[in-house]
Amino acid sequence: MPSSRLVTTDDWPAAELHAAVLAGDLVAVGACWASIAEPQDAALRAASFAWSVGDTRVVAGGLSAAWIWGACSRPPVPHDGCVPADERFRRKGAWTAVREIALEADDVTTCADVRVLTPTATALDLLRLRRPFGARDAEGLRGLVLAAGVDPAALARGLAENERAPMGRQAQRRFRDAGVELG
């Protein structure tokens, strides 16, 4: 379901797309391209995620959702995706890492017909990932506060209230180490 604002390798050969970038006509948007005149907004990035993932059941999470909300400049490779824990899912392929996680209805929103974790749910997802929390994750978390309006004080309160949740104490430690200003 590519956006009409995006150009993909389904439309043009990769060599022509790269030549258009060199000519200054196109700019990369994840694994897709768009005219330099197109606004680089969440809808455009969500459409790029959808084309890359190719499965409407996958919800953009982690750094992919942070990228969609404008919190970081590049999407992760592979994309971070998740599905509700009650949906059985098996994914083959290298373009998306998909996890089954517990999701509430208000954790997910729709952007350009793509399911994406809300900015606050994205911040919690980054803090609770079962992998090392790196500089890129911390940058994404700080970007969610600045670009997507995540309230750091409310996030800190939520982490404290749910410290017994899986990865709860580690999420609190990661939040402190990320250098987010409580304002």
C-alpha positions as CSV (number, residue, x, y, z in Angstrom):
1,M,0.0,0.0,0.0
2,P,2.5,2.6,-1.0
3,S,1.5,6.3,-0.8
4,S,1.1,8.2,-4.0
5,R,3.7,10.6,-2.5
6,L,6.3,7.8,-2.5
7,V,8.3,6.2,-5.3
8,T,9.6,2.7,-4.8
9,T,11.5,0.0,-6.7
10,D,8.0,-1.3,-7.7
11,D,7.8,1.9,-9.8
12,W,11.3,2.6,-11.1
13,P,14.5,0.6,-11.2
14,A,16.8,1.2,-8.3
15,A,19.5,2.7,-10.6
16,E,17.1,5.3,-11.8
17,L,16.0,6.1,-8.3
18,H,19.5,6.6,-7.1
19,A,20.3,8.7,-10.2
20,A,17.3,10.9,-9.3
21,V,18.7,11.4,-5.8
22,L,22.0,12.4,-7.2
23,A,20.2,14.8,-9.6
24,G,18.5,16.4,-6.6
25,D,15.0,15.4,-7.7
26,L,14.3,12.7,-5.0
27,V,15.2,12.1,-1.4
28,A,15.3,8.8,0.5
29,V,12.5,8.1,2.9
30,G,13.5,4.8,4.6
31,A,13.5,2.2,1.8
32,C,11.5,4.5,-0.5
33,W,11.9,7.8,-2.2
34,A,9.9,11.0,-2.5
35,S,10.1,14.3,-4.3
36,I,12.3,16.9,-2.6
37,A,9.1,19.1,-2.5
38,E,7.2,16.6,-0.4
39,P,6.9,17.4,3.3
40,Q,8.8,14.9,5.4
41,D,5.9,14.1,7.8
42,A,4.8,11.2,9.8
43,A,2.3,10.0,7.1
44,L,5.1,9.8,4.5
45,R,7.4,7.9,6.9
46,A,4.5,5.6,7.9
47,A,3.8,4.8,4.2
48,S,7.5,3.9,3.8
49,F,7.3,1.6,6.8
50,A,4.2,-0.1,5.3
51,W,5.8,-0.6,2.0
52,S,9.0,-2.1,3.6
53,V,7.1,-4.4,6.0
54,G,4.3,-5.4,3.5
55,D,2.0,-6.8,6.2
56,T,-0.8,-4.7,7.6
57,R,-0.9,-6.8,10.8
58,V,2.5,-5.4,11.9
59,V,2.4,-2.4,14.2
60,A,5.4,0.0,13.9
61,G,7.2,0.0,17.3
62,G,10.6,0.8,18.8
63,L,12.9,2.9,16.7
64,S,10.6,2.5,13.6
65,A,7.8,4.2,15.5
66,A,10.2,6.8,16.8
67,W,11.3,7.5,13.2
68,I,7.7,7.8,12.1
69,W,7.0,10.4,14.8
70,G,10.1,12.4,13.8
71,A,12.2,11.5,16.8
72,C,15.1,10.2,14.9
73,S,16.5,10.9,11.4
74,R,16.8,7.3,10.1
75,P,14.7,4.2,10.4
76,P,16.3,1.1,11.9
77,V,17.3,-1.8,9.6
78,P,15.6,-4.1,10.0
79,H,12.4,-2.2,11.0
80,D,11.0,-2.7,14.6
81,G,7.5,-4.2,14.4
82,C,5.2,-5.7,16.9
83,V,1.9,-7.5,17.0
84,P,-0.6,-7.9,19.9
85,A,0.3,-10.9,22.0
86,D,-3.1,-12.5,21.4
87,E,-2.4,-12.6,17.6
88,R,-0.2,-15.5,16.5
89,F,2.3,-14.4,14.0
90,R,5.1,-15.9,12.0
91,R,7.3,-13.7,9.8
92,K,9.9,-14.7,7.4
93,G,12.3,-12.2,5.9
94,A,15.0,-9.8,6.9
95,W,13.3,-6.4,6.6
96,T,11.4,-6.5,9.9
97,A,12.0,-7.8,13.4
98,V,8.6,-8.6,14.8
99,R,7.8,-9.2,18.5
100,E,4.6,-10.2,20.2
101,I,3.8,-7.8,23.0
102,A,0.9,-6.9,25.3
103,L,-0.9,-3.9,23.8
104,E,-3.8,-1.9,25.1
105,A,-6.2,-0.3,22.6
106,D,-4.9,3.2,23.4
107,D,-1.3,2.1,22.8
108,V,-1.9,2.0,19.0
109,T,-3.0,4.7,16.6
110,T,-3.3,4.9,12.9
111,C,-1.1,7.1,10.7
112,A,-1.7,7.0,6.9
113,D,-3.6,3.7,7.3
114,V,-0.6,2.2,9.2
115,R,-0.8,1.0,12.8
116,V,1.8,2.7,14.9
117,L,2.5,2.8,18.6
118,T,1.5,6.2,20.1
119,P,4.5,8.4,21.0
120,T,4.2,7.5,24.7
121,A,3.8,3.8,24.0
122,T,6.8,4.1,21.7
123,A,8.9,5.6,24.6
124,L,7.8,2.7,26.9
125,D,8.6,0.2,24.1
126,L,12.1,1.6,23.7
127,L,12.7,1.5,27.4
128,R,11.5,-2.1,27.8
129,L,13.1,-3.7,24.7
130,R,14.9,-7.0,25.5
131,R,18.2,-6.0,23.9
132,P,20.9,-3.6,25.0
133,F,19.8,0.0,25.2
134,G,22.2,1.9,23.0
135,A,22.9,5.5,22.1
136,R,20.4,5.4,19.2
137,D,17.6,4.2,21.6
138,A,18.4,7.1,24.0
139,E,18.4,9.5,21.1
140,G,15.0,8.2,20.0
141,L,13.7,8.6,23.5
142,R,14.9,12.2,23.8
143,G,13.5,12.9,20.3
144,L,10.1,11.6,21.3
145,V,10.1,14.1,24.1
146,L,11.1,17.0,21.9
147,A,9.4,16.1,18.6
148,A,6.3,14.1,19.6
149,G,5.5,15.8,22.9
150,V,5.9,12.9,25.2
151,D,5.7,14.2,28.8
152,P,8.8,13.0,30.6
153,A,7.4,13.5,34.1
154,A,4.3,11.4,33.2
155,L,6.6,8.8,31.7
156,A,8.7,8.7,34.8
157,R,5.5,8.3,37.0
158,G,4.2,5.5,34.7
159,L,7.5,3.7,35.0
160,A,7.5,4.0,38.8
161,E,3.9,2.7,39.0
162,N,4.8,-0.3,36.8
163,E,8.2,-1.2,38.1
164,R,7.1,-4.8,38.6
165,A,6.1,-5.1,35.0
166,P,8.5,-7.1,32.8
167,M,11.7,-5.0,32.3
168,G,10.2,-2.4,34.7
169,R,13.3,-1.7,36.9
170,Q,15.6,-1.8,33.9
171,A,13.3,0.6,32.0
172,Q,13.6,3.1,35.0
173,R,17.4,2.8,34.9
174,R,17.4,3.3,31.1
175,F,15.2,6.4,31.5
176,R,17.6,7.9,34.0
177,D,20.6,7.0,31.9
178,A,19.1,8.5,28.7
179,G,19.4,12.0,30.1
180,V,15.8,13.1,29.6
181,E,15.1,16.4,31.2
182,L,12.1,16.2,33.6
183,G,11.5,19.9,32.9
